[in-house]
Amino acid sequence: MPLTIAKTATRRHLPGLTNSEQDPENPLRRVIRRAFRALPLRERCVLRLVYDLGASQRQLAGAMGVSHRDVRRMVHRARARATDPVQAALVAAWRRLTPQQRRLAYLHRFLNLSLRQIARHGMARNCRGEVITTLSTLRREMRRIMRKAGLDR
């Protein structure tokens, strides 16, 4: 069954932002746009359908073949990821990170894998291409990444 959306649907604004913050020239808007692009494709599509085209969560559930609760959870998580200041800062600093740092940041901050899981399964590598298996090394590397993103404490 195809998803049909009324042509009179109005564009919804991102929650928590004032009208001046939603201005296309606003720097915050650009950071949110970058964070939005970093979301997985499925989450980007769901947010776009809900906020740009005005689709209801029930319509999406029927079109995707999942329950209404699953769509509600997906919208909530995607919105939280897109507006998370730490993830927004990481996306803004993405080009300054090495490929290994990008992989670690993606696994830890975007996929929500713990550093322990990453170390246990050997999912991260250092600049020489060697697998990082110690938790302390991964923590040190995450501190470097956060410093590059301007999030040092």
N, CA, C and O atoms as a GROMACS GRO file, in nm:
protein
  612
    1MET      N    1   0.084  -0.118   0.000
    1MET     CA    2   0.000   0.000   0.000
    1MET      C    3   0.088   0.124   0.000
    1MET      O    4   0.169   0.142   0.092
    2PRO      N    5   0.076   0.211  -0.102
    2PRO     CA    6   0.161   0.329  -0.109
    2PRO      C    7   0.125   0.431  -0.002
    2PRO      O    8   0.010   0.438   0.044
    3LEU      N    9   0.224   0.507   0.036
    3LEU     CA   10   0.205   0.611   0.137
    3LEU      C   11   0.153   0.736   0.067
    3LEU      O   12   0.220   0.790  -0.021
    4THR      N   13   0.036   0.783   0.105
    4THR     CA   14  -0.019   0.906   0.047
    4THR      C   15  -0.024   1.012   0.154
    4THR      O   16  -0.069   0.987   0.266
    5ILE      N   17   0.022   1.129   0.119
    5ILE     CA   18   0.026   1.240   0.214
    5ILE      C   19  -0.049   1.356   0.152
    5ILE      O   20  -0.032   1.386   0.034
    6ALA      N   21  -0.132   1.421   0.231
    6ALA     CA   22  -0.210   1.533   0.181
    6ALA      C   23  -0.118   1.644   0.130
    6ALA      O   24  -0.017   1.675   0.193
    7LYS      N   25  -0.155   1.702   0.017
    7LYS     CA   26  -0.074   1.809  -0.040
    7LYS      C   27  -0.079   1.936   0.044
    7LYS      O   28   0.004   2.025   0.028
    8THR      N   29  -0.177   1.945   0.131
    8THR     CA   30  -0.188   2.064   0.215
    8THR      C   31  -0.103   2.054   0.340
    8THR      O   32  -0.109   2.142   0.426
    9ALA      N   33  -0.025   1.947   0.352
    9ALA     CA   34   0.057   1.930   0.472
    9ALA      C   35   0.156   2.045   0.483
    9ALA      O   36   0.221   2.083   0.385
   10THR      N   37   0.168   2.100   0.601
   10THR     CA   38   0.259   2.211   0.621
   10THR      C   39   0.389   2.159   0.680
   10THR      O   40   0.391   2.058   0.750
   11ARG      N   41   0.495   2.228   0.651
   11ARG     CA   42   0.626   2.189   0.702
   11ARG      C   43   0.631   2.216   0.851
   11ARG      O   44   0.604   2.328   0.896
   12ARG      N   45   0.665   2.114   0.928
   12ARG     CA   46   0.678   2.130   1.072
   12ARG      C   47   0.820   2.175   1.104
   12ARG      O   48   0.914   2.142   1.032
   13HIS      N   49   0.833   2.250   1.211
   13HIS     CA   50   0.965   2.297   1.250
   13HIS      C   51   1.029   2.198   1.346
   13HIS      O   52   0.960   2.123   1.415
   14LEU      N   53   1.161   2.200   1.349
   14LEU     CA   54   1.231   2.114   1.443
   14LEU      C   55   1.198   2.158   1.584
   14LEU      O   56   1.199   2.278   1.613
   15PRO      N   57   1.167   2.063   1.672
   15PRO     CA   58   1.130   2.099   1.809
   15PRO      C   59   1.247   2.162   1.883
   15PRO      O   60   1.363   2.124   1.864
   16GLY      N   61   1.215   2.259   1.968
   16GLY     CA   62   1.318   2.319   2.051
   16GLY      C   63   1.392   2.434   1.986
   16GLY      O   64   1.480   2.493   2.048
   17LEU      N   65   1.358   2.468   1.861
   17LEU     CA   66   1.426   2.578   1.794
   17LEU      C   67   1.328   2.693   1.770
   17LEU      O   68   1.214   2.671   1.730
   18THR      N   69   1.374   2.815   1.794
   18THR     CA   70   1.290   2.931   1.766
   18THR      C   71   1.292   2.958   1.616
   18THR      O   72   1.371   2.898   1.544
   19ASN      N   73   1.207   3.048   1.570
   19ASN     CA   74   1.202   3.080   1.427
   19ASN      C   75   1.333   3.136   1.376
   19ASN      O   76   1.375   3.105   1.265
   20SER      N   77   1.400   3.220   1.458
   20SER     CA   78   1.527   3.277   1.413
   20SER      C   79   1.635   3.170   1.402
   20SER      O   80   1.723   3.180   1.317
   21GLU      N   81   1.629   3.066   1.487
   21GLU     CA   82   1.727   2.958   1.478
   21GLU      C   83   1.701   2.870   1.357
   21GLU      O   84   1.791   2.798   1.313
   22GLN      N   85   1.580   2.872   1.302
   22GLN     CA   86   1.547   2.790   1.186
   22GLN      C   87   1.576   2.862   1.055
   22GLN      O   88   1.557   2.804   0.948
   23ASP      N   89   1.622   2.986   1.063
   23ASP     CA   90   1.660   3.059   0.944
   23ASP      C   91   1.773   2.984   0.874
   23ASP      O   92   1.868   2.943   0.941
   24PRO      N   93   1.766   2.963   0.740
   24PRO     CA   94   1.869   2.884   0.670
   24PRO      C   95   2.010   2.938   0.685
   24PRO      O   96   2.107   2.863   0.671
   25GLU      N   97   2.025   3.069   0.713
   25GLU     CA   98   2.158   3.128   0.727
   25GLU      C   99   2.216   3.112   0.868
   25GLU      O  100   2.333   3.143   0.890
   26ASN      N  101   2.137   3.066   0.962
   26ASN     CA  102   2.182   3.053   1.100
   26ASN      C  103   2.284   2.940   1.112
   26ASN      O  104   2.261   2.832   1.059
   27PRO      N  105   2.400   2.964   1.180
   27PRO     CA  106   2.502   2.861   1.193
   27PRO      C  107   2.452   2.735   1.265
   27PRO      O  108   2.494   2.625   1.232
   28LEU      N  109   2.362   2.751   1.363
   28LEU     CA  110   2.307   2.635   1.432
   28LEU      C  111   2.232   2.546   1.335
   28LEU      O  112   2.238   2.424   1.343
   29ARG      N  113   2.160   2.608   1.242
   29ARG     CA  114   2.086   2.532   1.140
   29ARG      C  115   2.182   2.449   1.056
   29ARG      O  116   2.152   2.334   1.022
   30ARG      N  117   2.298   2.507   1.021
   30ARG     CA  118   2.397   2.432   0.941
   30ARG      C  119   2.452   2.313   1.018
   30ARG      O  120   2.472   2.206   0.962
   31VAL      N  121   2.478   2.332   1.147
   31VAL     CA  122   2.530   2.222   1.229
   31VAL      C  123   2.426   2.111   1.239
   31VAL      O  124   2.460   1.993   1.230
   32ILE      N  125   2.299   2.149   1.258
   32ILE     CA  126   2.194   2.048   1.265
   32ILE      C  127   2.180   1.976   1.132
   32ILE      O  128   2.157   1.855   1.128
   33ARG      N  129   2.194   2.050   1.021
   33ARG     CA  130   2.187   1.988   0.889
   33ARG      C  131   2.299   1.884   0.872
   33ARG      O  132   2.276   1.776   0.817
   34ARG      N  133   2.420   1.918   0.919
   34ARG     CA  134   2.531   1.822   0.912
   34ARG      C  135   2.503   1.700   0.997
   34ARG      O  136   2.527   1.587   0.954
   35ALA      N  137   2.451   1.722   1.118
   35ALA     CA  138   2.418   1.610   1.206
   35ALA      C  139   2.307   1.525   1.145
   35ALA      O  140   2.308   1.403   1.158
   36PHE      N  141   2.214   1.589   1.077
   36PHE     CA  142   2.105   1.516   1.010
   36PHE      C  143   2.162   1.425   0.902
   36PHE      O  144   2.120   1.310   0.887
   37ARG      N  145   2.259   1.477   0.826
   37ARG     CA  146   2.320   1.395   0.719
   37ARG      C  147   2.398   1.278   0.774
   37ARG      O  148   2.419   1.179   0.704
   38ALA      N  149   2.440   1.286   0.900
   38ALA     CA  150   2.517   1.176   0.960
   38ALA      C  151   2.426   1.063   1.009
   38ALA      O  152   2.475   0.954   1.041
   39LEU      N  153   2.296   1.088   1.014
   39LEU     CA  154   2.203   0.983   1.058
   39LEU      C  155   2.195   0.871   0.954
   39LEU      O  156   2.218   0.895   0.835
   40PRO      N  157   2.162   0.752   0.998
   40PRO     CA  158   2.139   0.644   0.902
   40PRO      C  159   2.025   0.681   0.806
   40PRO      O  160   1.935   0.757   0.842
   41LEU      N  161   2.028   0.626   0.686
   41LEU     CA  162   1.932   0.661   0.582
   41LEU      C  163   1.787   0.642   0.627
   41LEU      O  164   1.702   0.727   0.600
   42ARG      N  165   1.759   0.533   0.695
   42ARG     CA  166   1.623   0.505   0.738
   42ARG      C  167   1.570   0.613   0.833
   42ARG      O  168   1.456   0.657   0.821
   43GLU      N  169   1.656   0.656   0.926
   43GLU     CA  170   1.615   0.760   1.020
   43GLU      C  171   1.598   0.895   0.951
   43GLU      O  172   1.507   0.971   0.984
   44ARG      N  173   1.686   0.925   0.855
   44ARG     CA  174   1.672   1.049   0.779
   44ARG      C  175   1.539   1.052   0.704
   44ARG      O  176   1.469   1.153   0.704
   45CYS      N  177   1.506   0.940   0.642
   45CYS     CA  178   1.380   0.932   0.566
   45CYS      C  179   1.259   0.949   0.657
   45CYS      O  180   1.165   1.020   0.622
   46VAL      N  181   1.261   0.886   0.772
   46VAL     CA  182   1.148   0.897   0.865
   46VAL      C  183   1.132   1.041   0.911
   46VAL      O  184   1.021   1.093   0.911
   47LEU      N  185   1.241   1.106   0.951
   47LEU     CA  186   1.232   1.245   0.996
   47LEU      C  187   1.184   1.336   0.884
   47LEU      O  188   1.102   1.426   0.906
   48ARG      N  189   1.234   1.313   0.764
   48ARG     CA  190   1.193   1.396   0.651
   48ARG      C  191   1.044   1.380   0.622
   48ARG      O  192   0.973   1.478   0.597
   49LEU      N  193   0.996   1.256   0.626
   49LEU     CA  194   0.854   1.232   0.601
   49LEU      C  195   0.766   1.295   0.709
   49LEU      O  196   0.661   1.351   0.679
   50VAL      N  197   0.809   1.285   0.834
   50VAL     CA  198   0.728   1.339   0.944
   50VAL      C  199   0.733   1.492   0.945
   50VAL      O  200   0.628   1.556   0.955
   51TYR      N  201   0.852   1.552   0.935
   51TYR     CA  202   0.864   1.696   0.953
   51TYR      C  203   0.847   1.776   0.825
   51TYR      O  204   0.791   1.886   0.829
   52ASP      N  205   0.892   1.725   0.712
   52ASP     CA  206   0.880   1.802   0.588
   52ASP      C  207   0.747   1.777   0.517
   52ASP      O  208   0.686   1.871   0.465
   53LEU      N  209   0.701   1.653   0.516
   53LEU     CA  210   0.579   1.621   0.441
   53LEU      C  211   0.456   1.603   0.529
   53LEU      O  212   0.345   1.590   0.477
   54GLY      N  213   0.473   1.604   0.660
   54GLY     CA  214   0.359   1.596   0.750
   54GLY      C  215   0.295   1.460   0.762
   54GLY      O  216   0.178   1.450   0.797
   55ALA      N  217   0.369   1.354   0.732
   55ALA     CA  218   0.314   1.219   0.743
   55ALA      C  219   0.291   1.185   0.890
   55ALA      O  220   0.369   1.223   0.977
   56SER      N  221   0.184   1.112   0.916
   56SER     CA  222   0.159   1.070   1.054
   56SER      C  223   0.241   0.944   1.083
   56SER      O  224   0.282   0.872   0.991
   57GLN      N  225   0.264   0.919   1.208
   57GLN     CA  226   0.341   0.800   1.246
   57GLN      C  227   0.264   0.673   1.210
   57GLN      O  228   0.326   0.571   1.179
   58ARG      N  229   0.133   0.678   1.214
   58ARG     CA  230   0.052   0.561   1.176
   58ARG      C  231   0.066   0.532   1.026
   58ARG      O  232   0.073   0.416   0.986
   59GLN      N  233   0.069   0.638   0.944
   59GLN     CA  234   0.089   0.619   0.800
   59GLN      C  235   0.223   0.553   0.773
   59GLN      O  236   0.234   0.460   0.693
   60LEU      N  237   0.326   0.602   0.842
   60LEU     CA  238   0.460   0.546   0.824
   60LEU      C  239   0.465   0.400   0.868
   60LEU      O  240   0.527   0.317   0.802
   61ALA      N  241   0.400   0.370   0.979
   61ALA     CA  242   0.399   0.233   1.030
   61ALA      C  243   0.337   0.140   0.926
   61ALA      O  244   0.390   0.031   0.901
   62GLY      N  245   0.226   0.182   0.866
   62GLY     CA  246   0.162   0.099   0.765
   62GLY      C  247   0.249   0.081   0.642
   62GLY      O  248   0.256  -0.029   0.586
   63ALA      N  249   0.315   0.188   0.599
   63ALA     CA  250   0.400   0.181   0.479
   63ALA      C  251   0.526   0.098   0.503
   63ALA      O  252   0.573   0.030   0.413
   64MET      N  253   0.580   0.104   0.625
   64MET     CA  254   0.704   0.033   0.655
   64MET      C  255   0.680  -0.110   0.702
   64MET      O  256   0.772  -0.191   0.705
   65GLY      N  257   0.557  -0.140   0.738
   65GLY     CA  258   0.526  -0.274   0.786
   65GLY      C  259   0.574  -0.300   0.927
   65GLY      O  260   0.606  -0.414   0.963
   66VAL      N  261   0.578  -0.195   1.008
   66VAL     CA  262   0.617  -0.209   1.148
   66VAL      C  263   0.506  -0.150   1.234
   66VAL      O  264   0.412  -0.089   1.182
   67SER      N  265   0.515  -0.167   1.364
   67SER     CA  266   0.412  -0.115   1.453
   67SER      C  267   0.428   0.036   1.471
   67SER      O  268   0.533   0.094   1.445
   68HIS      N  269   0.320   0.098   1.517
   68HIS     CA  270   0.320   0.242   1.545
   68HIS      C  271   0.425   0.275   1.651
   68HIS      O  272   0.491   0.379   1.644
   69ARG      N  273   0.439   0.187   1.748
   69ARG     CA  274   0.539   0.210   1.855
   69ARG      C  275   0.681   0.211   1.799
   69ARG      O  276   0.765   0.290   1.842
   70ASP      N  277   0.708   0.122   1.704
   70ASP     CA  278   0.842   0.120   1.643
   70ASP      C  279   0.872   0.251   1.572
   70ASP      O  280   0.983   0.304   1.583
   71VAL      N  281   0.775   0.304   1.500
   71VAL     CA  282   0.796   0.432   1.431
   71VAL      C  283   0.814   0.544   1.532
   71VAL      O  284   0.900   0.631   1.514
   72ARG      N  285   0.734   0.542   1.639
   72ARG     CA  286   0.747   0.646   1.742
   72ARG      C  287   0.887   0.642   1.804
   72ARG      O  288   0.949   0.747   1.824
   73ARG      N  289   0.935   0.522   1.834
   73ARG     CA  290   1.071   0.509   1.889
   73ARG      C  291   1.175   0.559   1.790
   73ARG      O  292   1.270   0.628   1.827
   74MET      N  293   1.158   0.522   1.663
   74MET     CA  294   1.254   0.561   1.560
   74MET      C  295   1.260   0.714   1.546
   74MET      O  296   1.368   0.772   1.535
   75VAL      N  297   1.143   0.778   1.547
   75VAL     CA  298   1.139   0.925   1.537
   75VAL      C  299   1.205   0.988   1.659
   75VAL      O  300   1.283   1.083   1.646
   76HIS      N  301   1.175   0.936   1.777
   76HIS     CA  302   1.233   0.990   1.900
   76HIS      C  303   1.385   0.977   1.899
   76HIS      O  304   1.456   1.073   1.929
   77ARG      N  305   1.436   0.860   1.865
   77ARG     CA  306   1.581   0.838   1.864
   77ARG      C  307   1.650   0.922   1.758
   77ARG      O  308   1.756   0.979   1.783
   78ALA      N  309   1.591   0.929   1.640
   78ALA     CA  310   1.652   1.008   1.532
   78ALA      C  311   1.656   1.155   1.568
   78ALA      O  312   1.755   1.223   1.543
   79ARG      N  313   1.548   1.205   1.628
   79ARG     CA  314   1.544   1.345   1.668
   79ARG      C  315   1.648   1.372   1.777
   79ARG      O  316   1.714   1.476   1.775
   80ALA      N  317   1.661   1.279   1.871
   80ALA     CA  318   1.760   1.297   1.978
   80ALA      C  319   1.902   1.295   1.922
   80ALA      O  320   1.987   1.374   1.963
   81ARG      N  321   1.926   1.206   1.827
   81ARG     CA  322   2.061   1.201   1.766
   81ARG      C  323   2.091   1.326   1.687
   81ARG      O  324   2.203   1.378   1.691
   82ALA      N  325   1.993   1.376   1.613
   82ALA     CA  326   2.016   1.493   1.528
   82ALA      C  327   2.037   1.620   1.610
   82ALA      O  328   2.103   1.712   1.562
   83THR      N  329   1.983   1.626   1.731
   83THR     CA  330   1.996   1.748   1.811
   83THR      C  331   2.093   1.732   1.928
   83THR      O  332   2.105   1.822   2.010
   84ASP      N  333   2.164   1.619   1.936
   84ASP     CA  334   2.262   1.597   2.042
   84ASP      C  335   2.383   1.687   2.017
   84ASP      O  336   2.446   1.676   1.912
   85PRO      N  337   2.418   1.776   2.111
   85PRO     CA  338   2.530   1.868   2.088
   85PRO      C  339   2.664   1.798   2.069
   85PRO      O  340   2.749   1.847   1.994
   86VAL      N  341   2.685   1.686   2.137
   86VAL     CA  342   2.812   1.614   2.121
   86VAL      C  343   2.822   1.557   1.980
   86VAL      O  344   2.926   1.569   1.915
   87GLN      N  345   2.715   1.497   1.932
   87GLN     CA  346   2.719   1.444   1.796
   87GLN      C  347   2.730   1.555   1.693
   87GLN      O  348   2.798   1.538   1.591
   88ALA      N  349   2.664   1.667   1.718
   88ALA     CA  350   2.675   1.780   1.626
   88ALA      C  351   2.819   1.832   1.620
   88ALA      O  352   2.868   1.865   1.512
   89ALA      N  353   2.886   1.838   1.734
   89ALA     CA  354   3.026   1.883   1.737
   89ALA      C  355   3.116   1.782   1.665
   89ALA      O  356   3.209   1.822   1.595
   90LEU      N  357   3.089   1.653   1.683
   90LEU     CA  358   3.167   1.551   1.613
   90LEU      C  359   3.149   1.561   1.462
   90LEU      O  360   3.245   1.548   1.387
   91VAL      N  361   3.028   1.584   1.420
   91VAL     CA  362   3.002   1.598   1.276
   91VAL      C  363   3.074   1.720   1.221
   91VAL      O  364   3.130   1.715   1.112
   92ALA      N  365   3.073   1.830   1.298
   92ALA     CA  366   3.140   1.952   1.254
   92ALA      C  367   3.291   1.931   1.243
   92ALA      O  368   3.356   1.993   1.158
   93ALA      N  369   3.348   1.846   1.328
   93ALA     CA  370   3.492   1.822   1.329
   93ALA      C  371   3.532   1.700   1.246
   93ALA      O  372   3.649   1.661   1.246
   94TRP      N  373   3.438   1.640   1.175
   94TRP     CA  374   3.460   1.513   1.107
   94TRP      C  375   3.581   1.515   1.014
   94TRP      O  376   3.656   1.418   1.012
   95ARG      N  377   3.601   1.621   0.940
   95ARG     CA  378   3.712   1.626   0.843
   95ARG      C  379   3.849   1.636   0.910
   95ARG      O  380   3.950   1.600   0.850
   96ARG      N  381   3.851   1.682   1.033
   96ARG     CA  382   3.979   1.691   1.105
   96ARG      C  383   4.020   1.559   1.167
   96ARG      O  384   4.134   1.545   1.212
   97LEU      N  385   3.930   1.462   1.171
   97LEU     CA  386   3.960   1.333   1.231
   97LEU      C  387   4.024   1.240   1.128
   97LEU      O  388   3.995   1.247   1.009
   98THR      N  389   4.112   1.153   1.177
   98THR     CA  390   4.170   1.052   1.089
   98THR      C  391   4.063   0.945   1.062
   98THR      O  392   3.965   0.937   1.135
   99PRO      N  393   4.081   0.865   0.958
   99PRO     CA  394   3.982   0.759   0.931
   99PRO      C  395   3.961   0.665   1.050
   99PRO      O  396   3.849   0.621   1.075
  100GLN      N  397   4.068   0.635   1.124
  100GLN     CA  398   4.055   0.547   1.240
  100GLN      C  399   3.974   0.616   1.351
  100GLN      O  400   3.893   0.553   1.417
  101GLN      N  401   3.998   0.746   1.369
  101GLN     CA  402   3.922   0.820   1.470
  101GLN      C  403   3.776   0.832   1.430
  101GLN      O  404   3.687   0.824   1.514
  102ARG      N  405   3.751   0.852   1.301
  102ARG     CA  406   3.612   0.857   1.254
  102ARG      C  407   3.540   0.727   1.284
  102ARG      O  408   3.425   0.727   1.329
  103ARG      N  409   3.607   0.616   1.257
  103ARG     CA  410   3.546   0.485   1.281
  103ARG      C  411   3.512   0.467   1.429
  103ARG      O  412   3.403   0.422   1.464
  104LEU      N  413   3.608   0.502   1.516
  104LEU     CA  414   3.586   0.488   1.660
  104LEU      C  415   3.472   0.579   1.707
  104LEU      O  416   3.385   0.536   1.783
  105ALA      N  417   3.472   0.705   1.661
  105ALA     CA  418   3.365   0.798   1.699
  105ALA      C  419   3.230   0.748   1.650
  105ALA      O  420   3.130   0.758   1.721
  106TYR      N  421   3.225   0.695   1.529
  106TYR     CA  422   3.099   0.645   1.474
  106TYR      C  423   3.048   0.525   1.554
  106TYR      O  424   2.930   0.518   1.588
  107LEU      N  425   3.138   0.432   1.583
  107LEU     CA  426   3.097   0.314   1.659
  107LEU      C  427   3.049   0.351   1.799
  107LEU      O  428   2.948   0.300   1.847
  108HIS      N  429   3.124   0.440   1.864
  108HIS     CA  430   3.094   0.472   2.003
  108HIS      C  431   2.978   0.571   2.019
  108HIS      O  432   2.886   0.546   2.096
  109ARG      N  433   2.982   0.683   1.946
  109ARG     CA  434   2.883   0.789   1.968
  109ARG      C  435   2.758   0.775   1.882
  109ARG      O  436   2.649   0.811   1.926
  110PHE      N  437   2.772   0.723   1.759
  110PHE     CA  438   2.656   0.717   1.670
  110PHE      C  439   2.585   0.582   1.678
  110PHE      O  440   2.462   0.576   1.668
  111LEU      N  441   2.660   0.474   1.696
  111LEU     CA  442   2.597   0.343   1.708
  111LEU      C  443   2.579   0.300   1.854
  111LEU      O  444   2.523   0.194   1.882
  112ASN      N  445   2.627   0.384   1.945
  112ASN     CA  446   2.611   0.361   2.089
  112ASN      C  447   2.672   0.229   2.137
  112ASN      O  448   2.617   0.165   2.227
  113LEU      N  449   2.784   0.189   2.079
  113LEU     CA  450   2.855   0.073   2.129
  113LEU      C  451   2.948   0.119   2.241
  113LEU      O  452   3.010   0.225   2.231
  114SER      N  453   2.958   0.041   2.346
  114SER     CA  454   3.046   0.079   2.455
  114SER      C  455   3.192   0.057   2.412
  114SER      O  456   3.220  -0.023   2.323
  115LEU      N  457   3.283   0.130   2.476
  115LEU     CA  458   3.424   0.112   2.445
  115LEU      C  459   3.468  -0.031   2.477
  115LEU      O  460   3.555  -0.086   2.409
  116ARG      N  461   3.409  -0.090   2.579
  116ARG     CA  462   3.440  -0.228   2.614
  116ARG      C  463   3.403  -0.324   2.500
  116ARG      O  464   3.480  -0.415   2.468
  117GLN      N  465   3.285  -0.304   2.440
  117GLN     CA  466   3.244  -0.388   2.328
  117GLN      C  467   3.336  -0.369   2.208
  117GLN      O  468   3.373  -0.466   2.141
  118ILE      N  469   3.373  -0.245   2.181
  118ILE     CA  470   3.462  -0.215   2.069
  118ILE      C  471   3.597  -0.283   2.089
  118ILE      O  472   3.652  -0.340   1.995
  119ALA      N  473   3.649  -0.276   2.212
  119ALA     CA  474   3.778  -0.339   2.242
  119ALA      C  475   3.767  -0.491   2.234
  119ALA      O  476   3.854  -0.556   2.176
  120ARG      N  477   3.662  -0.546   2.292
  120ARG     CA  478   3.646  -0.692   2.296
  120ARG      C  479   3.641  -0.753   2.156
  120ARG      O  480   3.695  -0.860   2.132
  121HIS      N  481   3.574  -0.684   2.065
  121HIS     CA  482   3.557  -0.738   1.930
  121HIS      C  483   3.661  -0.686   1.831
  121HIS      O  484   3.655  -0.719   1.713
  122GLY      N  485   3.755  -0.607   1.880
  122GLY     CA  486   3.864  -0.558   1.794
  122GLY      C  487   3.816  -0.474   1.678
  122GLY      O  488   3.863  -0.490   1.565
  123MET      N  489   3.722  -0.383   1.704
  123MET     CA  490   3.662  -0.304   1.596
  123MET      C  491   3.736  -0.174   1.566
  123MET      O  492   3.706  -0.109   1.466
  124ALA      N  493   3.832  -0.136   1.648
  124ALA     CA  494   3.902  -0.009   1.627
  124ALA      C  495   4.050  -0.036   1.600
  124ALA      O  496   4.107  -0.134   1.646
  125ARG      N  497   4.109   0.054   1.522
  125ARG     CA  498   4.251   0.042   1.487
  125ARG      C  499   4.322   0.174   1.516
  125ARG      O  500   4.261   0.280   1.518
  126ASN      N  501   4.453   0.163   1.538
  126ASN     CA  502   4.532   0.284   1.558
  126ASN      C  503   4.582   0.334   1.423
  126ASN      O  504   4.548   0.278   1.320
  127CYS      N  505   4.664   0.440   1.424
  127CYS     CA  506   4.710   0.500   1.299
  127CYS      C  507   4.799   0.407   1.216
  127CYS      O  508   4.814   0.427   1.096
  128ARG      N  509   4.858   0.306   1.280
  128ARG     CA  510   4.941   0.209   1.208
  128ARG      C  511   4.861   0.090   1.157
  128ARG      O  512   4.916  -0.001   1.095
  129GLY      N  513   4.731   0.091   1.183
  129GLY     CA  514   4.646  -0.017   1.136
  129GLY      C  515   4.638  -0.135   1.230
  129GLY      O  516   4.578  -0.237   1.195
  130GLU      N  517   4.697  -0.124   1.350
  130GLU     CA  518   4.692  -0.233   1.447
  130GLU      C  519   4.562  -0.226   1.526
  130GLU      O  520   4.513  -0.117   1.558
  131VAL      N  521   4.506  -0.341   1.556
  131VAL     CA  522   4.380  -0.347   1.631
  131VAL      C  523   4.404  -0.302   1.775
  131VAL      O  524   4.499  -0.346   1.840
  132ILE      N  525   4.316  -0.215   1.824
  132ILE     CA  526   4.323  -0.168   1.963
  132ILE      C  527   4.233  -0.258   2.047
  132ILE      O  528   4.113  -0.266   2.023
  133THR      N  529   4.292  -0.324   2.144
  133THR     CA  530   4.214  -0.415   2.228
  133THR      C  531   4.209  -0.374   2.374
  133THR      O  532   4.140  -0.438   2.454
  134THR      N  533   4.282  -0.269   2.411
  134THR     CA  534   4.281  -0.228   2.552
  134THR      C  535   4.185  -0.110   2.571
  134THR      O  536   4.180  -0.017   2.490
  135LEU      N  537   4.111  -0.117   2.678
  135LEU     CA  538   4.012  -0.016   2.709
  135LEU      C  539   4.077   0.120   2.735
  135LEU      O  540   4.024   0.223   2.694
  136SER      N  541   4.192   0.120   2.802
  136SER     CA  542   4.259   0.247   2.833
  136SER      C  543   4.304   0.318   2.706
  136SER      O  544   4.297   0.441   2.699
  137THR      N  545   4.349   0.244   2.606
  137THR     CA  546   4.390   0.305   2.480
  137THR      C  547   4.270   0.365   2.407
  137THR      O  548   4.280   0.473   2.349
  138LEU      N  549   4.158   0.295   2.411
  138LEU     CA  550   4.037   0.348   2.347
  138LEU      C  551   3.988   0.474   2.418
  138LEU      O  552   3.944   0.569   2.353
  139ARG      N  553   3.995   0.475   2.550
  139ARG     CA  554   3.954   0.595   2.625
  139ARG      C  555   4.043   0.714   2.590
  139ARG      O  556   3.995   0.826   2.571
  140ARG      N  557   4.173   0.688   2.582
  140ARG     CA  558   4.268   0.794   2.547
  140ARG      C  559   4.238   0.847   2.406
  140ARG      O  560   4.241   0.968   2.382
  141GLU      N  561   4.208   0.757   2.314
  141GLU     CA  562   4.177   0.798   2.177
  141GLU      C  563   4.046   0.878   2.171
  141GLU      O  564   4.036   0.974   2.096
  142MET      N  565   3.945   0.837   2.250
  142MET     CA  566   3.820   0.913   2.254
  142MET      C  567   3.843   1.052   2.312
  142MET      O  568   3.779   1.148   2.268
  143ARG      N  569   3.932   1.066   2.411
  143ARG     CA  570   3.964   1.198   2.465
  143ARG      C  571   4.027   1.285   2.357
  143ARG      O  572   3.996   1.404   2.347
  144ARG      N  573   4.116   1.228   2.274
  144ARG     CA  574   4.176   1.303   2.163
  144ARG      C  575   4.069   1.349   2.064
  144ARG      O  576   4.070   1.463   2.017
  145ILE      N  577   3.976   1.259   2.034
  145ILE     CA  578   3.868   1.292   1.940
  145ILE      C  579   3.783   1.406   1.996
  145ILE      O  580   3.749   1.499   1.924
  146MET      N  581   3.750   1.398   2.123
  146MET     CA  582   3.668   1.503   2.186
  146MET      C  583   3.741   1.637   2.188
  146MET      O  584   3.679   1.742   2.170
  147ARG      N  585   3.872   1.633   2.210
  147ARG     CA  586   3.950   1.758   2.205
  147ARG      C  587   3.946   1.818   2.065
  147ARG      O  588   3.929   1.939   2.051
  148LYS      N  589   3.960   1.735   1.962
  148LYS     CA  590   3.956   1.785   1.825
  148LYS      C  591   3.818   1.844   1.792
  148LYS      O  592   3.807   1.937   1.711
  149ALA      N  593   3.714   1.789   1.854
  149ALA     CA  594   3.578   1.838   1.831
  149ALA      C  595   3.546   1.960   1.918
  149ALA      O  596   3.436   2.015   1.909
  150GLY      N  597   3.642   2.002   2.002
  150GLY     CA  598   3.619   2.117   2.088
  150GLY      C  599   3.536   2.085   2.210
  150GLY      O  600   3.471   2.173   2.266
  151LEU      N  601   3.536   1.960   2.252
  151LEU     CA  602   3.455   1.918   2.366
  151LEU      C  603   3.537   1.879   2.487
  151LEU      O  604   3.490   1.808   2.575
  152ASP      N  605   3.662   1.927   2.490
  152ASP     CA  606   3.746   1.891   2.606
  152ASP      C  607   3.691   1.955   2.731
  152ASP      O  608   3.637   2.066   2.729
  153ARG      N  609   3.706   1.883   2.839
  153ARG     CA  610   3.646   1.929   2.965
  153ARG      C  611   3.744   2.002   3.050
  153ARG      O  612   3.708   2.046   3.160
   0.00000   0.00000   0.00000
